[in-house]
Amino acid sequence: MDVLIALIPISLFLGGLGLAGFFWMLRKGQFDDPDGDANRILSPDYDDKPKE
């Protein structure tokens, strides 16, 4: 039972850290175009060789 005194705050801290990281990535625009790359590869003008 004494272990719960340590595990509950640790789990809340790690959950808050993950939530803060998610909101930080959301603010940076990480999730703005999730379907763009998937659709871009299917277009006929897709070039699989990178430009030099």
C-alpha angles and dihedrals in degrees: 000000000000089000090066089062088065101032098053096057091042092052092046090050093049091046091050090048091053091047091049090050091050093051090046091054090045091053091048091056098249093143100039098110111021095158097042099089093041092054095038093062091055095054117104094236092060111130115204092192113078119232116256 
